[in-house]
């Protein structure tokens, strides 16, 4: 799956190679190494609408107090920060469902 290849390529570039993921040329190199079309990646990186969406999403997350990953939000009701066992995630989902039905 290309998504898995991208995640691996990002981790390798950042944690092993110490590359700067804020540089567009670095992102294009990484994407290309993971099998993506460099021209398509460049087009996405230059898309001002996508950039605005990313900035807005980041701002919304920070306003909700999200400062790390992973962070799970279930039905806009329940949030869990950090890695959790499946049972804990299921409990969060059930709480979110219950909260939605009690509204």
C-alpha positions as CSV (number, residue, x, y, z in Angstrom):
1,X,0.0,0.0,0.0
2,X,1.4,3.4,-1.0
3,X,0.3,5.0,2.3
4,X,2.4,2.5,4.3
5,X,5.4,3.2,2.0
6,X,5.0,7.0,2.6
7,X,4.9,6.5,6.4
8,X,8.0,4.4,6.3
9,X,9.7,6.9,4.0
10,X,8.9,9.8,6.3
11,X,10.1,7.9,9.4
12,X,13.3,6.9,7.7
13,X,13.9,10.4,6.4
14,X,13.3,12.1,9.7
15,X,14.5,9.7,12.3
16,X,17.4,8.0,10.5
17,X,18.5,10.5,7.9
18,X,17.7,13.6,9.9
19,X,16.1,15.3,6.9
20,X,14.1,18.5,7.2
21,X,10.4,17.7,6.5
22,X,9.5,21.4,6.2
23,X,11.3,21.7,2.9
24,X,9.2,21.1,-0.2
25,X,12.0,19.6,-2.2
26,X,12.7,17.1,0.6
27,X,9.0,16.1,0.7
28,X,9.0,15.6,-3.0
29,X,12.2,13.4,-2.8
30,X,10.6,11.3,0.0
31,X,7.3,10.9,-1.9
32,X,9.1,10.0,-5.1
33,X,11.2,7.4,-3.2
34,X,7.9,5.9,-2.0
35,X,6.6,5.5,-5.5
36,X,4.6,8.8,-5.9
37,X,4.7,11.0,-9.0
38,X,7.0,13.9,-8.2
39,X,5.0,16.4,-10.4
40,X,1.7,15.4,-8.7
41,X,3.3,15.9,-5.2
42,X,4.6,19.3,-6.2
43,X,1.2,20.3,-7.5
44,X,-0.4,19.3,-4.1
45,X,2.3,21.2,-2.2
46,X,1.6,24.3,-4.2
47,X,-2.2,24.1,-3.8
48,X,-3.1,27.1,-1.6
49,X,-6.5,25.6,-0.7
50,X,-4.9,22.5,0.6
51,X,-2.4,24.6,2.5
52,X,-5.3,26.6,4.1
53,X,-7.1,23.4,5.1
54,X,-4.0,22.1,6.8
55,X,-3.4,25.3,8.7
56,X,-7.1,25.4,9.7
57,X,-7.0,21.8,10.9
58,X,-3.8,22.4,12.9
59,X,-5.3,25.4,14.5
60,X,-8.5,23.6,15.4
61,X,-6.5,20.7,16.9
62,X,-4.4,23.1,19.0
63,X,-7.6,24.9,20.2
64,X,-8.9,21.5,21.4
65,X,-5.7,20.9,23.4
66,X,-4.3,18.3,21.0
67,X,-0.5,18.5,21.2
68,X,0.6,15.0,20.3
69,X,-0.1,11.9,18.2
70,X,-1.9,9.6,18.1
71,X,-5.0,11.4,19.2
72,X,-8.5,9.8,18.7
73,X,-11.8,11.7,18.6
74,X,-14.9,9.7,18.6
75,X,-18.1,11.3,17.3
76,X,-16.8,14.7,18.3
77,X,-17.6,13.7,21.9
78,X,-14.7,11.7,23.3
79,X,-11.0,12.2,22.9
80,X,-8.1,9.9,23.7
81,X,-4.5,11.0,23.6
82,X,-1.7,8.5,23.0
83,X,-1.5,4.8,22.1
84,X,-4.1,2.6,23.8
85,X,-5.1,-1.0,23.9
86,X,-8.1,-2.0,21.7
87,X,-10.3,-2.3,24.8
88,X,-9.7,1.3,25.8
89,X,-10.4,2.5,22.3
90,X,-13.6,0.5,22.2
91,X,-14.6,2.0,25.6
92,X,-14.1,5.5,24.1
93,X,-16.3,4.6,21.1
94,X,-19.0,3.3,23.4
95,X,-18.9,6.5,25.5
96,X,-19.2,8.6,22.4
97,X,-22.2,6.6,21.2
98,X,-23.8,6.9,24.6
99,X,-23.2,10.7,24.8
100,X,-24.7,11.1,21.3
101,X,-27.9,9.2,22.3
102,X,-28.3,11.2,25.5
103,X,-28.2,14.5,23.8
